[in-house]
Amino acid sequence: MRPNSYFYKNTTFIQLKRRIYKVLLPVLILAFTLVVLTLYTGDIKLGPLNTVTFFVLCVGLAFCYVLLFWKKIPFYYVEIAVCLIGSVIFLSRMFNDVNISLGRDGNYSIGTVTFWVPLLYLIFFFTFKGKAALAFSIVIYSLSVIPGVQHVLHSPYRDTYTLDVLVQFYMATLGFIVILYYVQSILEAFMQADVEKHNANTDYLTNLPNRRKMDIHLHEAWHNAKHDQKSLSIILFDVDNFKCVNDQFGHHVGDEVLKELASVVQMNLPKSAFFGRWGGEEFLIIAEKHSIDEGIELAERIRSAIRLYSFSETGRVTSSFGVAEYYHGDLPKDMLKRADEALYFAKENGKNRVGA
């Protein structure tokens, strides 16, 4: 089996599902345990099927819950186990309730299993992608139809009322499956659009905002500074001697340097600052409500943090910085030009320094 073909790969969605299962499974285990205790303390005696059903449910779901905390086990194994346990219990109860109980002694209910059918199919579509979820649901649905057909053809308790119960149950369930499929398709379209939007605005290497996103944010910050008359500084910086790093260690090491540097900078940024990759080994920080002096102070702090950090492949690496402040009448390109000139000045005067 190639799990990526049938399961969602989105890390955020997988983490969300794991959190939901951590809440859902204990609730289900508690619910079935309470049912067993209620039946045992009441006048109703549990038959062999009910005893096995509740035992498998409680023990099986408890085992799945334990697996959630075992990180070496892929999460989709837990999902498959929950789907299989739910399917086996559902089908066994359907065969029992329809073939043995339906129509007997005036009973025109398929049984309590019908209460859990929507949740079961929801779990299928929550677990599998699109057509895989639909296919799994149709297989289980088709198997659940077998006891209904057997009742219609062979049961001595068959009558108009039991036929009505079966037709309504199977048609409602089929309609529910179809609705789930199309709802899931809509959600997948939104998820795909969100991924594409993220990719369009995110640098693939560092996972930082890319130049397109930084340019949008710079214009927004410029607009705010222009109309609210608040300070705005930008910090343009790059890695010193980055070509030498690539030539000496290889481009793959150069990529690792950029990723590590991005992490170091993020740890030393105020929450109000917006940080992204400007291109190549160049990065840009947009610091709203920062005067030129505050911008220089921030740049010095980051420069020092980079200089003191020991990169995994290259050891020490330094960076040079250019800082520019918004002046009345400036356009974004004017700020960028001054920051670039300040960066060039820092490079020409020994590198590993801040120019302004």
C-alpha positions as CSV (number, residue, x, y, z in Angstrom):
1,M,0.0,0.0,0.0
2,R,1.2,3.5,-0.8
3,P,-0.3,5.5,2.0
4,N,0.2,8.9,0.3
5,S,-2.3,7.8,-2.4
6,Y,-5.1,7.3,0.1
7,F,-4.3,9.6,3.1
8,Y,-3.8,13.3,3.5
9,K,-0.2,14.5,3.6
10,N,-0.8,18.0,5.0
11,T,1.2,18.0,8.2
12,T,-1.1,20.6,9.9
13,F,-4.2,18.5,9.1
14,I,-2.6,15.3,10.4
15,Q,-1.7,17.0,13.6
16,L,-5.3,18.3,13.9
17,K,-6.7,14.8,13.3
18,R,-4.3,13.4,16.0
19,R,-5.6,15.9,18.5
20,I,-9.2,15.1,17.6
21,Y,-8.6,11.4,18.1
22,K,-7.0,12.1,21.5
23,V,-10.3,13.6,22.5
24,L,-12.7,11.4,20.5
25,L,-11.4,7.9,21.5
26,P,-11.7,8.4,25.3
27,V,-15.2,9.8,24.8
28,L,-16.2,6.7,22.8
29,I,-14.5,4.3,25.2
30,L,-16.4,6.0,28.1
31,A,-19.7,5.9,26.2
32,F,-19.5,2.2,25.5
33,T,-18.4,1.4,29.0
34,L,-21.4,3.3,30.4
35,V,-23.7,1.3,28.1
36,V,-22.2,-2.0,29.3
37,L,-22.6,-0.9,33.0
38,T,-26.1,0.3,32.4
39,L,-27.2,-3.0,30.8
40,Y,-25.5,-5.1,33.4
41,T,-27.1,-3.3,36.3
42,G,-30.5,-3.3,34.6
43,D,-32.9,-6.0,33.7
44,I,-31.6,-6.5,30.2
45,K,-29.1,-9.3,29.8
46,L,-26.2,-9.0,27.4
47,G,-26.2,-11.8,24.8
48,P,-23.0,-13.3,23.4
49,L,-22.9,-10.9,20.4
50,N,-23.3,-7.8,22.6
51,T,-20.7,-9.0,25.0
52,V,-18.1,-9.6,22.2
53,T,-19.1,-6.3,20.5
54,F,-18.6,-4.1,23.6
55,F,-15.4,-5.9,24.6
56,V,-13.9,-5.5,21.1
57,L,-14.9,-1.9,21.0
58,C,-13.5,-0.9,24.4
59,V,-10.3,-2.9,24.1
60,G,-9.7,-2.1,20.5
61,L,-10.3,1.6,20.8
62,A,-8.2,1.7,24.0
63,F,-5.3,0.1,22.1
64,C,-5.7,2.7,19.3
65,Y,-5.6,5.4,21.9
66,V,-2.3,4.1,23.3
67,L,-0.8,3.9,19.7
68,L,-1.5,7.7,19.3
69,F,1.3,8.4,21.8
70,W,3.7,6.0,20.1
71,K,5.4,8.3,17.6
72,K,7.2,5.4,15.8
73,I,3.8,4.2,14.6
74,P,2.5,6.1,11.5
75,F,-0.8,7.8,12.4
76,Y,-2.6,6.3,9.5
77,Y,-2.2,2.9,11.1
78,V,-4.3,4.1,14.0
79,E,-6.9,5.5,11.6
80,I,-7.1,2.2,9.7
81,A,-7.5,0.3,13.0
82,V,-10.4,2.5,14.1
83,C,-12.1,2.2,10.7
84,L,-11.8,-1.6,10.7
85,I,-12.9,-2.0,14.3
86,G,-16.0,0.2,13.6
87,S,-16.8,-1.6,10.3
88,V,-16.6,-5.1,11.8
89,I,-18.8,-4.1,14.8
90,F,-21.3,-2.3,12.5
91,L,-21.6,-5.2,10.1
92,S,-21.9,-7.8,12.8
93,R,-24.7,-5.9,14.5
94,M,-26.5,-5.2,11.2
95,F,-26.5,-9.0,10.4
96,N,-27.8,-9.8,13.9
97,D,-30.4,-7.0,14.2
98,V,-31.8,-7.3,10.7
99,N,-31.9,-11.1,10.4
100,I,-32.9,-11.9,13.9
101,S,-34.7,-9.0,15.5
102,L,-36.3,-6.9,12.8
103,G,-40.1,-7.6,12.6
104,R,-40.0,-10.0,15.5
105,D,-42.5,-9.4,18.3
106,G,-43.5,-6.1,16.7
107,N,-40.0,-4.7,16.6
108,Y,-39.6,-2.3,13.7
109,S,-36.2,-0.9,14.6
110,I,-32.9,-2.0,13.1
111,G,-31.3,-1.4,16.5
112,T,-29.0,1.0,18.3
113,V,-26.3,0.4,15.7
114,T,-28.2,3.0,13.5
115,F,-27.3,5.7,16.1
116,W,-23.6,5.3,15.3
117,V,-23.8,5.0,11.5
118,P,-23.3,8.7,10.7
119,L,-20.2,8.8,13.0
120,L,-18.8,5.7,11.3
121,Y,-19.0,7.2,7.8
122,L,-17.7,10.6,9.0
123,I,-14.6,8.8,10.3
124,F,-14.2,7.1,6.9
125,F,-14.2,10.5,5.1
126,F,-12.1,12.0,7.9
127,T,-9.5,9.3,7.4
128,F,-9.3,8.8,3.6
129,K,-9.0,11.1,0.7
130,G,-11.7,11.7,-1.8
131,K,-12.3,8.6,-3.9
132,A,-10.6,6.3,-1.5
133,A,-13.1,7.4,1.2
134,L,-16.0,7.0,-1.2
135,A,-14.8,3.5,-2.2
136,F,-14.3,2.3,1.4
137,S,-17.7,3.7,2.3
138,I,-19.4,2.0,-0.6
139,V,-17.8,-1.3,0.2
140,I,-19.0,-1.2,3.8
141,Y,-22.4,0.1,2.7
142,S,-22.8,-2.8,0.2
143,L,-21.9,-5.3,2.8
144,S,-24.5,-3.8,5.1
145,V,-27.2,-4.2,2.4
146,I,-26.7,-8.0,2.4
147,P,-28.7,-8.7,5.7
148,G,-31.4,-6.4,4.3
149,V,-31.7,-8.5,1.1
150,Q,-31.7,-11.7,3.2
151,H,-34.5,-10.3,5.3
152,V,-36.6,-9.4,2.2
153,L,-36.0,-12.8,0.6
154,H,-36.1,-15.2,3.5
155,S,-37.3,-13.7,6.8
156,P,-40.6,-15.0,8.2
157,Y,-41.1,-11.6,9.8
158,R,-41.0,-9.6,6.6
159,D,-43.9,-7.2,6.1
160,T,-44.6,-3.7,4.8
161,Y,-43.3,-2.1,7.9
162,T,-39.9,-3.8,7.9
163,L,-39.5,-3.1,4.2
164,D,-40.2,0.6,4.9
165,V,-37.7,0.6,7.7
166,L,-35.0,-1.0,5.5
167,V,-35.6,1.3,2.5
168,Q,-35.5,4.4,4.6
169,F,-32.4,3.4,6.4
170,Y,-30.5,2.4,3.3
171,M,-31.5,5.4,1.2
172,A,-30.8,7.8,4.0
173,T,-27.4,6.3,4.6
174,L,-26.6,6.4,0.8
175,G,-27.6,10.0,0.7
176,F,-25.4,10.8,3.7
177,I,-22.4,9.1,2.0
178,V,-23.0,11.2,-1.2
179,I,-23.3,14.4,0.8
180,L,-20.1,13.6,2.7
181,Y,-18.2,13.0,-0.6
182,Y,-19.2,16.3,-2.0
183,V,-18.6,18.2,1.2
184,Q,-15.1,16.6,1.4
185,S,-14.5,17.6,-2.2
186,I,-15.3,21.2,-1.4
187,L,-13.0,21.1,1.7
188,E,-10.2,19.5,-0.4
189,A,-10.5,22.3,-2.9
190,F,-10.2,24.9,-0.1
191,M,-7.2,23.1,1.3
192,Q,-5.5,22.9,-2.1
193,A,-6.2,26.6,-2.6
194,D,-4.6,27.4,0.8
195,V,-1.6,25.3,-0.1
196,E,-1.1,27.0,-3.4
197,K,-1.5,30.4,-1.7
198,H,1.1,29.4,0.9
199,N,3.5,28.2,-1.8
200,A,3.0,31.4,-3.8
201,N,4.1,33.5,-0.8
202,T,6.6,31.2,0.8
203,D,10.3,30.6,0.1
204,Y,10.7,26.9,-0.5
205,L,14.1,26.7,1.1
206,T,13.8,28.6,4.4
207,N,10.0,28.5,4.7
208,L,10.1,32.3,5.2
209,P,7.9,34.8,3.3
210,N,9.4,35.2,-0.2
211,R,10.1,38.4,-2.1
212,R,6.6,38.6,-3.4
213,K,5.1,38.5,0.1
214,M,7.8,40.8,1.5
215,D,7.0,43.4,-1.2
216,I,3.3,43.2,-0.4
217,H,4.0,43.7,3.3
218,L,6.5,46.5,2.7
219,H,3.9,48.4,0.8
220,E,1.4,47.9,3.6
221,A,3.9,49.0,6.2
222,W,4.8,52.1,4.0
223,H,1.1,52.9,3.7
224,N,0.6,52.7,7.5
225,A,3.7,54.9,8.2
226,K,2.6,57.4,5.6
227,H,-1.0,57.8,6.9
228,D,-0.4,57.2,10.6
229,Q,2.8,59.2,10.8
230,K,4.6,56.4,12.6
231,S,8.2,55.2,12.4
232,L,9.2,52.5,10.0
233,S,12.6,51.0,9.4
234,I,13.8,48.3,7.1
235,I,16.9,46.2,7.4
236,L,18.5,44.6,4.4
237,F,21.3,42.1,5.1
238,D,23.2,39.2,3.5
239,V,25.7,36.6,4.3
240,D,29.3,37.6,4.0
241,N,31.4,35.7,1.5
242,F,28.5,33.4,0.7
243,K,30.0,32.5,-2.7
244,C,33.1,31.1,-0.9
245,V,30.8,29.0,1.3
246,N,29.2,27.4,-1.8
247,D,32.5,27.0,-3.6
248,Q,34.3,25.4,-0.6
249,F,31.5,23.3,0.9
250,G,29.0,22.9,-1.9
251,H,25.6,24.4,-2.6
252,H,23.8,21.9,-0.3
253,V,25.8,23.3,2.6
254,G,25.1,26.8,1.5
255,D,21.4,26.0,1.6
256,E,21.7,24.7,5.2
257,V,23.5,27.9,6.2
258,L,20.6,29.9,4.9
259,K,18.1,27.8,6.8
260,E,20.0,27.9,10.0
261,L,20.5,31.7,9.7
262,A,16.8,32.1,9.2
263,S,16.1,30.3,12.5
264,V,18.8,32.4,14.3
265,V,17.2,35.6,13.1
266,Q,13.7,34.6,14.0
267,M,14.7,33.9,17.5
268,N,16.0,37.4,17.9
269,L,13.2,39.4,16.3
270,P,10.5,41.3,18.1
271,K,7.0,40.1,17.4
272,S,6.2,43.3,15.4
273,A,8.9,42.7,12.9
274,F,8.3,41.0,9.5
275,F,11.1,38.9,8.2
276,G,11.6,37.2,4.9
277,R,14.0,36.2,2.1
278,W,14.6,38.9,-0.4
279,G,16.6,36.8,-2.9
280,G,19.7,34.6,-2.9
281,E,21.6,35.2,0.3
282,E,19.8,38.5,1.0
283,F,17.1,38.9,3.6
284,L,14.8,41.8,4.6
285,I,13.3,42.8,7.9
286,I,10.4,45.3,8.0
287,A,10.4,46.8,11.5
288,E,7.2,49.0,12.0
289,K,7.3,51.5,14.8
290,H,11.1,51.4,14.7
291,S,13.1,54.7,14.3
292,I,16.4,54.6,12.6
293,D,18.2,54.2,15.9
294,E,15.9,51.4,17.0
295,G,16.5,49.8,13.6
296,I,20.2,50.0,14.0
297,E,20.0,48.5,17.5
298,L,17.9,45.6,16.2
299,A,20.3,45.0,13.3
300,E,23.3,45.0,15.8
301,R,21.6,42.5,17.9
302,I,20.9,40.1,15.0
303,R,24.4,40.6,13.6
304,S,25.9,39.6,17.0
305,A,23.6,36.6,17.3
306,I,24.7,35.4,13.8
307,R,28.4,36.0,14.5
308,L,28.2,34.0,17.8
309,Y,26.2,31.1,16.3
310,S,28.2,28.0,15.3
311,F,26.7,26.7,12.0
312,S,26.6,22.9,11.8
313,E,28.7,22.6,8.6
314,T,30.7,25.8,8.4
315,G,31.3,27.0,11.9
316,R,31.2,30.8,12.2
317,V,29.5,32.9,9.6
318,T,29.0,36.7,9.5
319,S,26.5,39.1,7.9
320,S,26.5,42.7,6.9
321,F,23.5,45.0,7.3
322,G,22.0,48.1,5.8
323,V,19.3,50.1,7.7
324,A,17.0,52.7,6.3
325,E,14.1,54.7,7.8
326,Y,11.0,56.0,6.2
327,Y,11.0,59.7,5.5
328,H,8.1,61.8,4.5
329,G,7.6,61.6,0.8
330,D,9.4,58.3,0.4
331,L,8.3,55.5,-1.8
332,P,9.1,51.9,-0.8
333,K,11.7,51.8,-3.6
334,D,13.5,54.9,-2.0
335,M,13.8,53.1,1.3
336,L,15.1,49.9,-0.4
337,K,17.7,52.0,-2.3
338,R,19.0,53.6,0.8
339,A,19.1,50.3,2.7
340,D,21.0,48.7,-0.3
341,E,23.5,51.6,-0.3
342,A,24.0,51.2,3.5
343,L,24.6,47.5,3.0
344,Y,27.1,48.2,0.3
345,F,28.9,50.7,2.6
346,A,29.0,48.0,5.3
347,K,30.5,45.5,2.8
348,E,33.1,48.0,1.6
349,N,34.2,48.8,5.2
350,G,35.1,45.4,6.4
351,K,31.8,43.4,6.5
352,N,30.2,42.0,9.6
353,R,28.9,45.4,10.4
354,V,25.8,47.6,10.2
355,G,25.5,50.5,7.8
356,A,22.9,53.2,7.9
